[in-house]
Amino acid sequence: MKIPELMSPAGNYTNFLAAIENGADSIYMGVEKFNARVMTGNFKIEEYKEAILYAHLRNVKIYLTLNTLLFDDEIKEALSTLSELVSAGLDAVIVQDMGLASLIHEIFPNLELHASTQMTIHNTDSARMLESLGFSRVVLARELSLFEIKEIKENTKLEIETFIHGAACVAYSGACQMSNLVGGRSGNRGNCAQPCRLSYTLESDAEKIENLYLLSNKDIYGLPYLKQLVEIGVSALKIEGRNKSPEYVAVTTRIYRKYLDALAESRNFSIDPMDEQKLLQVFNRSGFHSHYFDKKCGKDSISFHCPKNTGIKLGTIVDQYKEFIKVKLDAPIDLHDGIEVLGTELSGIVTCIKNEDRKITNQRIEAGNIAWLGDFSSKVKPDSVLYKTSSSALKKEVEESYSGKTFFRKNEIYGKIQIKKGCKVQFEVWDQKHHVALESDAIVDEAQKTAITKEDVFEKLNRTTDSPFEFKQIAIELDPGSFVPISEFNALRRKALENLTTCYLPQIDISNERKQIDSLKPPEYQEALLPENIVDLFLYHYDGQVDDRFKNIGRIFLDYQLVLKDETILDTLREEADVYISLPPTLKGALEQLIKSKLKKWASLCSGFLISNIGYLYYFNTLNLEQMPILVGDFNLNITNQYAYNAYKKMGFSELTLSIELSEQNILNFNALDANVIVSGNIPSMISEYCPVGSFLGGFSKDSDCKKPCLKGRYFLTCESDHTRMELLTDPINCSVRIMRKMNREHLIPVLKQKRIRKVLD
């Protein structure tokens, strides 16, 4: 089995050291702008360059996360940033924005281009389309099963990267607009406010569940699936966590490295419960979950009582006296551990430990005993469960690895030295990539008193503690009775390691690329021949009535579920306007089979299709239709700049819809005059393979099937923070859901010229 890269996160330099020194093969990290975690510290350009050299000296790859949507006036800056890091030897770039991706492929054709999970690549067709566009690797959507990952791997030449551990969005990444619609903070531009971690009420006409964290996913735990993923042949296993602590990065990297190494040695393994406890301790939300590796997510995948880190259960509170709480311990407690009673004000760091007799010990007290912990003045009820949210002992176990004081990770090197009388000392050093050779200043003499020995030579050459190198072997050829000053060996060692380090400094000329970036101009378009305003309507629901809203419209978009229920709706509404079918934004499983079985027929019954994923383009090209239908790209393609618009046009789209994240001025600046703009109505703010209706009202979990309550009526979520009521459009075929949220930008209509305007009818 080929062991995949273990890929770790770094939101700052300390976390970078934690990843390197605990066994990462590659690290993904961003600069201060244009990455999906702009709220982390990230890296300044010069610091990033230093990190690349540090990593390369230890045979670790660095991938730049340039994975947000960009506006037109940001494209050049993003490319200039990339050029700086390419010149420093960057190994690959991870991209979401299709416009940026097309420019990178054109300007930096030799740079590995990785498709971010924000591109929502979730089936074979979309992966094949990426392959045709010059991508070398795809970070698959987290919603895929082992079977689906294997299917994509077997049907494309792309390298496959999957998330193995850490936080998971409840919605498809890249297809979530909730944060933007709730508070104007764009998740697609790295500033997500995490509305999925808020509490919600779920209701229908007959049922209601109140004030639970119904959208708060537990973290992914993929360690039990490690061998299967390796056998599938994935290229990289990715740990989430650029916002997490260095302790988290160190522990997760170290543990996953341990079990990958076991597989590399062809050893079967069982997971050590202590390793599992450590992973839970550094971060979890009410436990872990396998998510989609073997089954769809149900109620058991949601941390519905608490959206934040819960650590591990420490014990039960027995009593409280002044500023101390008495605890029956289920786990050991140490001074400076973090503790909390969830949902109360009691939380903080343990600053004093007393034994059962209330004598100060400040020493560890093991599980099964009683401990008095201080100082905590907040009152709590007896029998309250106390959690240990951080462990000082676990931190001590790993913190030296990211202190910057000790080098644990070394580049193995080999040496050969020849010491012959009457000649200069010849010294060669090499590793897997580079070779250096040099000679001493002094000539080897006959020893007058004490001759040097092989042990002396080895000891002097092997002093590499403060360097990134470590000798695996040194071959020594020594004439008996020779003498060389010890200082010569020290000088040879220092010079050899300096020269070997220099070999890792990139010699990359990017002057031509910089000229291309400087001369970059937005694409030019032919003038669109449209009237002042054409208004299109989108229907998710239809009651059979045609009212005044249907007058003087350009065309009608029908949600695929309406057409699946009754295809005659196409004949009925065709009398009012051209009718297009809006295909599912995500397509896999039983729904994929059903939709693909309908497409040829539907193509003959409608004027075209509205699509949200590039996989449809690939599939339509395989159908051999007499005439390719009109394909309109929807807003979930995330077009925020004209380069993206141009890239999608070249792929085969007839028309394109602009992202709802564009401001009025952004839209007016768009030269593509035929662009579609959504101005009002309910739109999918989240697209999720997890269904709260089936999970909380249908009883769906890993142990029980769903009772399909979605077939009985309409369901709604109400956000407890702003009291907005959102309809849930459930798909009973794949048991997925679209969470609808209303937007209204009709004030833009008077200033929009020669662009198609779309309204969504309730």
C-alpha positions in Angstrom: 0.0 0.0 0.0 1.2 3.5 -0.8 0.8 5.6 2.3 -0.9 9.0 1.6 0.5 12.3 2.7 -0.6 13.3 6.2 -1.6 17.0 5.7 -1.8 19.3 8.8 -3.1 22.8 9.3 -1.1 25.9 10.3 -2.8 29.2 11.1 0.5 30.6 12.5 4.1 29.8 12.9 3.7 28.0 16.2 1.2 25.7 14.7 3.5 25.3 11.7 6.2 23.9 14.0 3.7 21.7 15.7 2.7 20.2 12.4 6.3 19.7 11.2 7.8 18.3 14.3 4.9 15.8 14.9 5.1 14.1 11.5 3.2 16.0 8.8 4.1 15.3 5.2 2.5 18.5 4.0 1.1 21.6 5.5 -1.7 23.9 4.2 -1.4 27.5 5.3 -2.4 31.0 4.2 -1.2 34.6 4.0 -3.1 37.4 5.6 -5.6 37.8 2.8 -7.5 35.6 0.3 -7.8 32.5 2.4 -10.8 30.7 4.0 -9.5 31.4 7.6 -8.7 35.1 7.5 -9.5 35.4 11.2 -6.5 33.3 12.2 -3.0 34.9 12.5 -1.8 33.5 9.2 1.6 34.4 7.7 3.3 37.5 6.4 5.1 37.0 3.1 8.6 36.9 4.4 7.6 34.6 7.3 5.9 32.3 4.8 9.1 32.1 2.7 11.1 31.1 5.8 8.5 28.5 6.5 8.9 27.0 3.0 12.6 26.6 3.4 12.2 25.2 6.9 9.8 22.7 5.6 11.7 21.7 2.5 14.8 21.1 4.6 12.8 18.4 6.3 11.1 17.1 3.1 7.7 18.6 4.0 5.6 20.2 1.3 3.8 23.6 1.7 0.4 24.3 0.1 -0.9 27.9 -0.1 -4.6 28.3 0.7 -5.6 30.9 -1.8 -9.1 29.5 -1.4 -11.6 32.4 -1.3 -13.8 34.2 -3.8 -12.1 37.3 -5.2 -13.4 40.5 -6.6 -12.0 42.0 -9.8 -9.8 44.5 -8.0 -8.2 41.7 -5.9 -7.1 39.4 -8.7 -3.7 41.1 -9.4 -2.8 41.3 -5.7 -3.6 37.6 -5.2 -1.5 36.6 -8.2 1.4 38.9 -7.1 1.3 37.2 -3.7 1.3 33.8 -5.3 4.3 34.8 -7.5 6.3 35.8 -4.4 5.8 32.4 -2.9 6.3 30.5 -6.2 9.7 32.2 -6.3 10.4 30.7 -2.8 9.6 27.2 -3.9 5.9 26.8 -3.0 4.7 23.3 -3.8 1.0 23.9 -4.7 -1.9 26.3 -4.4 -5.4 25.4 -3.2 -8.0 27.5 -5.0 -11.8 28.0 -4.9 -12.3 30.8 -7.4 -12.6 29.5 -10.9 -11.4 32.8 -12.4 -8.2 32.8 -10.3 -7.7 29.1 -11.1 -7.8 29.7 -14.8 -5.3 32.5 -14.5 -3.0 30.4 -12.3 -3.1 27.6 -14.8 -2.2 30.0 -17.6 0.5 32.0 -15.9 2.0 29.3 -13.7 1.5 26.1 -15.8 4.1 24.1 -13.8 2.5 24.9 -10.4 0.3 22.2 -8.9 -3.3 23.4 -8.8 -5.5 21.9 -6.1 -9.3 22.3 -6.1 -10.5 23.4 -2.7 -13.3 21.6 -0.9 -15.1 25.0 -1.4 -15.6 23.9 -5.0 -18.1 21.3 -3.8 -16.7 18.5 -5.9 -18.8 15.5 -4.9 -19.2 13.2 -7.9 -17.1 11.6 -10.7 -18.4 14.0 -13.4 -17.4 17.1 -11.5 -13.9 15.6 -10.8 -13.5 14.7 -14.5 -14.4 18.3 -15.4 -11.7 19.6 -13.1 -9.2 17.2 -14.6 -9.9 18.7 -18.1 -9.2 22.2 -16.7 -5.7 21.5 -15.5 -6.2 20.6 -11.9 -3.8 18.0 -10.4 -5.6 17.4 -7.1 -9.1 17.7 -5.7 -10.1 18.1 -2.1 -13.3 16.2 -2.1 -16.5 17.4 -0.3 -16.7 16.0 3.2 -20.1 14.4 2.4 -18.8 11.4 0.5 -18.8 7.8 1.6 -15.8 5.5 1.3 -17.6 3.9 -1.7 -18.1 7.3 -3.4 -14.5 8.3 -2.8 -13.3 5.0 -4.3 -15.5 5.5 -7.3 -14.0 9.0 -8.0 -10.5 7.7 -7.5 -11.0 4.8 -10.0 -12.5 7.1 -12.7 -10.1 10.0 -12.7 -6.4 10.6 -12.8 -6.6 13.4 -10.2 -4.9 13.0 -6.9 -7.6 12.6 -4.2 -7.5 14.5 -0.9 -10.0 13.8 1.9 -10.6 15.3 5.3 -9.8 12.7 8.0 -10.3 14.7 11.3 -11.7 17.9 12.7 -14.6 20.3 12.3 -17.1 19.8 9.4 -19.5 22.3 8.0 -23.1 21.0 8.2 -23.6 22.3 4.6 -21.6 21.6 1.5 -18.6 23.9 1.7 -18.8 26.6 -1.0 -22.6 26.1 -1.3 -23.4 27.9 2.0 -24.6 31.5 2.0 -26.1 31.5 5.5 -23.4 33.6 7.2 -23.5 36.1 4.3 -27.3 36.3 4.5 -27.5 36.5 8.3 -24.9 39.1 8.9 -23.0 40.0 5.8 -20.0 37.9 6.7 -19.0 35.7 3.8 -17.9 32.2 4.5 -16.8 32.0 0.9 -14.4 34.9 1.6 -13.0 33.5 4.8 -15.1 35.4 7.3 -17.8 32.9 8.3 -19.8 33.8 11.5 -20.8 30.1 12.0 -24.5 30.5 12.2 -24.7 26.7 12.1 -23.5 26.9 15.8 -26.6 28.9 16.9 -29.7 27.4 18.4 -32.8 26.8 16.3 -36.5 25.7 16.6 -37.7 23.1 14.2 -41.4 23.0 13.5 -44.3 22.1 11.2 -48.1 22.5 11.7 -48.1 19.6 14.0 -44.7 19.3 15.7 -42.1 21.5 17.3 -38.6 21.1 18.8 -37.2 24.2 20.4 -33.9 25.8 21.3 -31.4 23.1 20.2 -28.2 23.4 18.2 -29.8 21.5 15.3 -27.1 22.3 12.8 -24.0 22.0 14.9 -22.0 19.0 13.6 -19.7 16.9 15.7 -16.2 16.8 14.5 -15.0 14.1 12.0 -13.2 11.2 13.4 -11.6 9.1 10.7 -9.0 7.0 12.5 -11.1 3.8 12.3 -11.3 4.2 8.5 -7.6 4.9 8.0 -6.8 1.5 6.4 -9.7 1.6 4.1 -8.8 5.1 2.8 -5.2 4.0 2.3 -6.4 0.9 0.3 -8.6 3.2 -1.8 -5.5 5.0 -2.8 -6.2 8.6 -1.7 -3.2 10.8 -2.1 -3.6 13.0 1.1 -5.4 12.8 4.4 -6.2 16.2 5.7 -6.6 17.3 9.4 -8.9 20.4 9.8 -7.9 23.1 12.2 -6.2 26.3 11.1 -8.1 28.1 13.9 -7.1 25.5 16.5 -4.4 25.5 19.2 -0.8 24.3 18.6 -1.6 21.6 21.1 -4.4 20.4 18.9 -2.2 20.3 15.8 0.6 18.5 17.6 -1.6 15.8 19.1 -3.8 15.1 16.1 -0.7 15.0 13.8 1.3 12.8 16.1 -1.5 10.2 16.5 -2.5 10.0 12.9 1.3 9.7 12.0 1.6 6.8 14.4 -1.1 4.8 12.7 -0.1 5.6 9.2 3.4 4.4 10.1 1.9 1.2 11.4 0.2 0.7 8.0 3.5 1.5 6.2 5.1 -1.4 8.1 2.2 -3.6 7.0 1.0 -4.0 10.5 -2.7 -4.3 11.4 -3.5 -2.1 14.4 -6.2 -1.6 17.0 -6.7 1.9 18.2 -5.2 2.6 21.7 -8.0 4.0 23.9 -5.5 6.5 25.3 -4.9 7.9 21.9 -8.7 8.3 21.4 -8.9 10.1 24.7 -6.1 12.5 23.8 -7.9 13.3 20.5 -11.1 13.9 22.5 -9.3 16.0 25.0 -7.7 18.5 22.6 -11.1 19.2 20.9 -14.5 17.6 20.4 -18.1 18.7 20.4 -20.0 16.2 22.6 -17.9 13.3 21.0 -16.8 12.4 17.5 -18.6 11.0 14.6 -17.6 9.1 11.4 -19.9 11.4 9.4 -20.3 10.1 5.8 -17.6 7.5 5.7 -20.0 4.6 6.1 -23.5 6.1 6.4 -25.5 9.3 6.1 -25.5 11.7 9.1 -28.4 11.6 11.5 -29.2 12.9 15.0 -26.2 11.2 16.4 -23.9 13.3 14.3 -25.1 16.6 15.8 -23.9 18.2 19.0 -27.4 19.5 19.7 -26.9 20.5 23.4 -23.5 22.3 23.0 -21.8 23.8 20.0 -18.4 24.2 21.4 -15.5 22.1 22.8 -16.6 19.7 25.6 -13.3 17.9 26.2 -13.8 14.8 28.3 -16.1 14.1 31.3 -14.1 14.8 34.4 -16.7 13.7 36.9 -19.8 14.6 38.9 -20.1 17.5 41.3 -20.9 16.2 44.8 -20.8 19.4 46.9 -19.6 23.0 46.9 -18.0 24.9 49.7 -17.1 28.6 49.4 -14.8 28.8 46.3 -14.2 25.0 46.0 -16.2 22.3 44.3 -16.2 18.7 45.4 -15.9 16.3 42.5 -16.1 12.5 42.2 -13.5 12.0 39.4 -14.0 9.8 36.3 -10.7 11.1 34.9 -7.5 12.4 36.6 -7.2 16.1 37.4 -4.0 18.2 37.4 -3.2 21.7 38.4 -4.0 24.2 35.6 -6.5 21.9 33.8 -9.5 23.7 32.3 -12.9 22.7 33.6 -16.5 23.6 32.9 -20.1 22.8 33.7 -21.7 23.2 30.3 -24.5 25.8 30.1 -23.4 27.5 33.3 -21.0 30.2 34.4 -18.8 27.7 36.1 -15.7 27.5 33.9 -12.0 28.3 34.2 -8.6 27.0 35.2 -8.0 24.9 38.3 -5.6 26.9 40.5 -5.8 24.8 43.6 -6.4 21.1 44.3 -7.3 19.6 47.7 -7.7 16.0 48.5 -10.9 14.5 50.0 -9.8 15.7 53.5 -9.6 19.3 52.1 -5.8 19.4 52.4 -4.0 21.2 49.7 -2.0 18.9 47.5 -1.8 20.6 44.1 -0.8 17.2 42.8 -2.6 14.9 40.3 -5.6 13.1 41.8 -6.5 10.0 39.8 -9.9 8.8 38.6 -12.1 7.2 41.2 -11.1 9.6 43.9 -12.7 12.7 45.4 -11.1 16.1 44.8 -11.8 19.6 45.8 -11.1 22.1 43.0 -10.7 25.9 43.3 -11.2 28.7 42.8 -14.7 28.8 41.5 -17.4 31.1 43.0 -20.2 30.3 40.5 -22.9 28.2 42.1 -23.9 24.9 40.4 -26.4 22.2 41.2 -25.2 19.0 42.9 -24.9 16.1 40.4 -23.9 18.5 37.7 -21.5 16.9 35.2 -18.1 18.5 35.1 -16.0 18.4 31.9 -12.2 18.8 31.6 -11.9 21.1 28.6 -8.1 21.3 28.6 -5.3 19.2 30.0 -2.1 20.7 31.3 -0.4 17.3 31.3 -1.2 16.7 27.6 0.0 20.2 26.8 3.3 19.5 28.6 3.6 16.2 26.6 3.7 18.0 23.3 4.6 21.7 23.8 8.4 21.1 23.4 7.7 20.1 19.9 6.5 23.6 18.9 8.7 25.6 21.3 11.2 26.2 18.6 14.0 25.2 21.0 14.4 21.6 19.9 14.6 20.0 16.5 12.8 16.6 16.5 12.3 16.4 12.7 15.5 15.9 10.8 16.5 15.3 7.2 18.5 12.1 7.0 21.8 12.6 5.2 24.8 10.4 4.3 28.5 11.3 4.4 31.8 10.0 3.0 35.2 11.2 4.1 38.6 10.3 2.8 41.7 11.1 4.9 44.9 10.2 3.0 48.4 11.3 4.0 49.8 14.1 1.8 46.3 15.0 0.5 43.5 17.3 1.5 40.6 15.8 3.3 37.8 15.0 0.8 34.3 15.2 2.2 30.9 14.4 0.5 27.5 14.8 1.9 24.1 14.0 0.2 20.5 13.3 0.9 17.7 12.1 -1.4 17.7 15.3 -3.5 21.1 17.0 -3.3 24.9 16.3 -3.2 27.8 18.5 -2.1 31.5 17.9 -2.1 34.4 19.9 -0.6 37.9 19.6 0.7 39.9 20.8 3.7 42.3 23.7 3.7 45.0 21.6 5.5 46.9 18.6 4.1 46.9 15.4 6.1 50.2 14.9 8.0 51.9 12.0 9.7 50.9 12.0 13.3 53.8 13.0 15.6 52.1 12.0 18.8 48.4 11.0 18.8 46.9 9.9 15.5 43.2 10.6 14.9 40.8 7.6 15.0 37.6 6.9 13.1 35.8 7.5 16.4 37.2 11.0 16.6 36.2 11.8 13.0 32.7 10.4 13.4 32.2 12.3 16.7 33.2 15.7 15.1 31.2 15.3 11.9 28.1 14.0 13.7 27.5 17.2 15.7 24.3 18.2 14.0 22.1 19.0 17.0 21.4 22.6 15.9 20.8 21.8 12.2 17.9 20.3 10.2 20.1 17.4 9.2 21.0 14.1 10.9 23.6 11.6 9.6 22.2 8.2 8.8 25.6 6.9 7.9 29.2 8.3 7.5 31.7 6.2 5.6 35.2 6.9 6.8 38.4 6.0 4.9 41.4 6.8 7.1 45.1 6.2 6.6 46.5 4.8 9.8 48.8 7.3 11.7 47.2 10.3 10.2 46.8 13.7 11.8 44.4 16.5 10.9 43.6 19.4 13.3 40.2 18.9 14.9 39.2 22.4 13.7 39.3 21.1 10.1 36.5 18.6 10.8 34.4 21.2 12.4 34.9 23.6 9.5 34.1 20.8 7.0 30.9 19.8 8.8 29.7 23.4 9.0 30.5 24.2 5.4 29.0 21.0 4.1 25.7 21.6 6.0 25.6 25.2 4.8 26.1 24.2 1.2 23.5 21.5 1.5 21.0 24.0 3.0 21.8 26.4 0.1 20.8 23.6 -2.3 17.3 24.0 -0.9 17.1 27.7 -1.7 15.0 28.0 -4.9 16.5 29.5 -8.0 13.2 30.3 -9.8 12.9 33.1 -12.3 9.4 34.5 -12.3 10.1 37.7 -14.2 8.0 36.6 -17.1 5.1 35.6 -14.9 5.2 39.0 -13.2 5.0 40.7 -16.5 1.9 38.7 -17.4 0.4 39.7 -14.0 1.2 43.4 -14.5 -0.3 43.5 -18.0 -3.5 41.6 -17.0 -6.7 43.2 -18.1 -10.4 42.1 -17.5 -11.9 40.0 -20.3 -13.8 41.9 -23.1 -17.3 40.9 -24.1 -19.5 41.6 -27.0 -22.3 44.0 -26.2 -25.4 42.1 -25.0 -28.5 42.6 -27.1 -31.0 42.6 -24.3 -33.8 45.1 -23.5 -33.6 47.3 -20.4 -34.9 44.7 -18.1 -36.0 41.1 -18.5 -37.5 39.5 -15.4 -37.4 35.7 -14.9 -39.4 33.8 -12.2 -38.2 30.9 -10.2 -40.7 28.4 -8.6 -40.0 26.1 -5.8 -43.7 25.7 -5.2 -46.6 25.9 -7.6 -50.3 25.7 -6.8 -51.6 25.6 -10.3 -52.6 29.2 -10.4 -51.2 31.8 -12.9 -51.6 35.4 -11.6 -50.3 38.8 -12.5 -46.8 37.9 -11.4 -46.5 35.8 -14.5 -47.2 38.7 -16.9 -44.4 40.2 -19.1 -41.8 37.7 -17.9 -38.8 36.4 -19.8 -38.8 32.8 -18.6 -39.7 30.4 -15.8 -37.3 28.3 -13.8 -38.8 25.2 -12.2 -37.2 23.4 -9.3 -36.5 19.8 -10.3 -38.8 18.5 -7.5 -41.8 20.0 -9.1 -41.0 18.3 -12.4 -40.3 15.0 -10.7 -43.8 15.1 -9.1 -45.6 16.1 -12.3 -44.0 16.6 -15.7 -47.2 18.1 -17.1 -46.3 21.3 -15.3 -43.9 21.9 -18.2 -46.8 21.9 -20.7 -48.9 24.2 -18.5 -46.3 26.8 -17.9 -44.9 26.8 -21.4 -48.0 28.7 -22.4 -46.8 31.6 -20.2 -43.0 31.7 -21.1 -40.0 29.6 -21.9 -39.5 27.0 -19.2 -36.2 25.8 -17.7 -35.6 23.1 -15.2 -33.4 23.8 -12.3 -31.4 20.6 -11.6 -30.3 19.5 -8.1 -27.3 21.6 -6.9 -25.7 18.4 -5.7 -26.0 15.1 -7.5 -25.1 11.7 -6.1 -26.6 8.3 -5.0 -30.1 7.4 -6.0 -30.9 11.0 -7.0 -28.1 11.0 -9.5 -29.3 7.8 -11.1 -32.9 9.2 -11.3 -32.0 12.6 -12.7 -29.6 11.2 -15.3 -32.4 8.8 -16.5 -34.6 11.8 -17.1 -32.2 14.3 -18.7 -32.6 13.2 -22.4 -36.4 13.4 -22.1 -36.4 16.6 -20.2 -34.1 18.2 -22.8 -36.8 17.7 -25.3 -39.5 19.1 -23.1 -37.9 22.3 -21.8 -35.9 25.3 -23.2 -32.8 24.6 -21.1 -31.4 23.9 -17.6 -30.2 25.9 -14.6 -27.2 24.1 -13.1 -25.0 24.7 -10.0 -22.2 22.3 -10.6 -19.6 21.8 -13.4 -20.2 18.0 -13.3 -23.4 18.6 -15.4 -21.3 20.1 -18.2 -19.2 16.9 -18.4 -22.3 14.7 -18.3 -24.2 16.6 -21.0 -21.2 16.2 -23.3 -21.6 12.4 -23.0 -25.3 12.3 -24.0 -24.7 12.9 -27.7 -27.9 15.0 -28.0 -28.8 16.4 -31.4 -28.6 19.8 -30.0 -27.0 20.9 -26.7 -29.6 22.5 -24.4 -29.1 26.0 -23.1 -27.2 25.7 -19.9 -27.5 28.6 -17.4 -25.1 28.6 -14.5 -26.7 29.4 -11.1 -25.5 31.6 -8.3 -23.8 28.7 -6.5 -21.0 28.7 -9.1 -19.8 31.7 -7.0 -19.0 34.1 -9.8 -17.6 37.2 -8.2 -15.2 38.4 -10.9 -15.1 38.7 -14.6 -12.3 36.2 -15.0 -14.5 33.5 -13.4 -17.4 34.6 -15.7 -15.1 34.2 -18.7 -13.7 30.8 -17.5 -17.3 29.4 -17.1 -18.3 30.7 -20.5 -15.3 28.9 -22.1 -16.5 25.7 -20.4 -19.8 25.7 -22.3 -22.3 27.7 -20.2 -24.7 29.8 -22.3 -25.5 32.2 -19.5 -24.3 32.7 -16.0 -25.8 34.0 -12.7 -23.7 36.3 -10.5 -23.0 35.5 -6.9 -25.4 37.0 -4.4 -22.3 38.2 -2.5 -21.6 40.9 -5.0 -22.4 44.5 -4.0 -24.4 46.8 -6.1 -21.2 48.5 -7.3 -19.6 45.1 -8.1 -22.6 44.2 -10.3 -22.6 47.6 -12.1 -18.9 47.2 -12.8 -19.4 43.9 -14.5 -18.7 44.2 -18.2 -20.7 41.0 -18.9 -23.9 42.7 -19.6 -25.9 39.5 -20.1 -25.2 38.3 -16.6 -28.2 37.1 -14.5 -28.8 38.8 -11.1 -31.1 37.4 -8.4 -32.9 40.2 -6.7 -35.5 38.7 -4.3 -37.1 35.6 -2.8 -36.1 32.5 -0.9 -32.8 30.9 -2.0 -30.9 27.9 -0.6 -28.7 29.4 2.1 -27.4 25.9 3.0 -27.4 22.6 1.0 -26.9 19.7 3.3 -26.8 15.9 3.2 -27.9 16.0 6.8 -31.6 16.5 7.3 -32.8 17.9 10.7 -36.4 16.8 9.9 -35.5 13.2 9.5 -33.0 13.2 12.3 -35.1 14.8 15.0 -38.7 14.1 13.9 -38.1 10.9 11.8 -35.8 9.2 14.3 -32.9 8.7 11.8 -29.5 7.8 13.3 -26.8 5.2 12.7 -29.0 2.6 14.4 -32.5 3.4 13.0 -34.0 4.3 9.6 -35.9 7.5 8.9 -39.7 7.4 9.2 -39.9 10.0 6.3 -41.9 12.8 8.1 -40.9 15.1 5.2 -43.6 13.4 3.1 -46.3 14.7 5.4 -46.0 18.5 5.1 -43.7 21.5 5.1 -41.1 22.2 7.8 -39.3 25.3 9.0 -36.3 26.3 11.1 -36.4 29.5 13.2 -33.1 31.0 14.2 -33.2 31.9 17.9 -30.8 34.9 17.4 -32.8 36.8 14.8 -36.1 34.9 14.8 -36.0 34.4 11.0 -38.2 31.6 9.8 -36.6 29.4 7.1 -38.3 26.7 5.1 -36.7 23.3 4.7 -36.9 21.8 1.2 -36.3 18.2 1.8 -35.4 15.6 -0.8 -37.0 12.2 0.1 -34.8 10.4 -2.4 -31.4 11.2 -1.0 -32.7 12.5 2.3 -30.9 15.8 1.9 -32.2 19.3 2.6 -32.0 22.9 1.3 -32.4 25.5 4.0 -34.1 28.5 2.4 -33.6 32.1 3.5 -35.2 35.2 2.1 -33.2 37.9 0.4 -34.5 41.2 -1.0 -32.5 43.4 -3.3 -35.3 44.7 -5.5 -33.9 48.2 -4.9 -31.3 47.3 -7.4 -33.7 46.8 -10.3 -33.8 50.5 -11.4 -30.0 50.6 -11.8 -29.6 47.2 -13.5 -29.4 47.5 -17.2 -29.2 44.8 -19.9 -29.0 42.1 -17.3 -31.6 39.4 -16.6 -33.3 39.8 -13.3 -34.6 36.8 -11.3 -37.3 36.7 -8.7 -38.0 33.7 -6.6 -41.8 33.2 -5.9 -42.8 31.8 -2.5 
